[in-house]
Amino acid sequence: MATENISGKPSLAATITAVATLITAVGGLIYTLKTGNLSAEDNREEVKPAVALRTQKVEKVLNGTVGKMQAVFTLTFNNSSVAGSYYYNARPQKIYDLRGTLNQNELHLNEYTKGVLSAKCVLESGKDGCYTGTMYNTDGRVFPIQFCE
């Protein structure tokens, strides 16, 4: 689509677009002058806290049980994703990796032993800071699982 007509002058559509762009820019300048918000730094500072809340990582160390065994869980919450590990107090050298998601009060974790999926855990968070649920091992065993802040 050409922006000039045969005489070499800008077309009516191009002129209207240019005028509308100019009016929009002048309106923005007037608004900025009225509000006194001339600094780009001020605008960036207002955005930072909102962005930080969405991307904030929180690491928690939680104590609990799997079946009857005492365990220590270290979990990093990053938005809705969760990653970490746990070990049994009786066997601290054997560490199990955890990866999963947190959606509202429901925590889903996959347990990996030496990189292989070995269990799936489904837990609910309570108002007391505890997560309670069930661990379903891939070999068919099922255990209650709980850990608290």
Secondary structure as GFF3:
##gff-version 3
##sequence-region A 1 149
A	DSSP	alpha_helix	12	35	.	.	.	ID=ss1
A	DSSP	alpha_helix	40	55	.	.	.	ID=ss2
A	DSSP	beta_strand	57	66	.	.	.	ID=ss3
A	DSSP	beta_strand	69	78	.	.	.	ID=ss4
A	DSSP	beta_strand	81	88	.	.	.	ID=ss5
A	DSSP	beta_strand	91	103	.	.	.	ID=ss6
A	DSSP	beta_strand	106	113	.	.	.	ID=ss7
A	DSSP	beta_strand	116	125	.	.	.	ID=ss8
A	DSSP	beta_strand	130	137	.	.	.	ID=ss9
A	DSSP	beta_strand	142	148	.	.	.	ID=ss10
###
